[in-house]
Amino acid sequence: MTVNTSTIHFHLITPCFSSGANQEKAEIRGPSIRGQLRWWFRALGGTAEEEQSIFGTIHGGRDGKEPRSSSVRVRVSHVQGPRKDNQNLDDMGIKLREFQGYFLWPLRKNRRGRYYPRGKTFPSFTLNLNHRPLVGGKELPRQTLLAFALLGTLGSRSRRGYGSLWPQSITFNGEDVPIPQTLEELQGLLEEILPKDFTVLALVREPGKTWDEDEALNICAESLRAFRCHKASQWGKDDHDVPYSQDSTQVYRPALGLPLTQRYRNGKTFKTSKPGVNRWASPLLFKIVRLQQGFMPLGIFCNHMVMKKDTLLSVEGREGEAREVRLSLDLWEAMQDPGRVSAILERSHGGRFFGKNRVLCKRLY
């Protein structure tokens, strides 16, 4: 089934750092949503040629033809709810040592506009899409819109769960689409939407317990810190020691994105990167969903977007020090093991913080 018209009424259930040219002013923009739709289309297996036929291109297609206009019209309306402009961590009352400070460290100095939940009031907006396929062009798949509606996020730090969207109503071609209310219903939709190279994990409190939206973000931050930080995990410690250990020939954390910059107490800084590549976006997405059980944190692993095992990487210091290492996927694979996630969280600072409310990891897909 393809979609020609759709209307989705969204709530922003976590703080959203979305803006336009002025990044200090909060704004929900159609081009940002179109960019997310493009990303989900590619992530679900769409080819570059198909993407260009739907979303257009200013550079011309690979076939050498003229630039194409987008056949998808995006309109955002009825934007409302709590917002503040010109915000950094201090303005938000978040300390770097706190859970969300780990996710939001770029905002310790940078300022952004943000939409944010306040009590039971959530920022909201309406998204209207119209798609008129070009002659011979690809139609926008229903799975792309469903993936964005259920798993999508917006704005800066969106891969860390910020700007998590949750639909209040979805209409595709005049037909109302049921919104999942339980983990089981969400799991059924994920099986319909996602290809096999995705893994989706949920972080669940013991039966009868629920998260609020802040706690859901906190446990996402703690789960990443517990696996990644050099003070919390052996993978992190090994990567931290690489610049000073000639015996170390592999690294782990670059599987979660590059470049990776490490600063040391002696004043030195080392950067791990892939030669010829400026940036490798994280193939791990955090997302908060809202179900009857409460707010539920998800980890979405895009296995087809991770660098290949044994990829050659460079570790370079500012004073010219450099060495080559290779990528191990041990950390990446461990983070997709529900048993290991549950055990590591139980031992972590987050496990102590959440006390008797045990955190269990469940595989949804």
Order of alpha helices (4+ residues) and beta strands (2+ residues): beta-alpha-alpha-beta-beta-alpha-alpha-beta-beta-alpha-beta-beta-alpha-beta-alpha-alpha-beta-beta-beta-beta-beta-beta-beta-alpha-alpha-alpha-beta
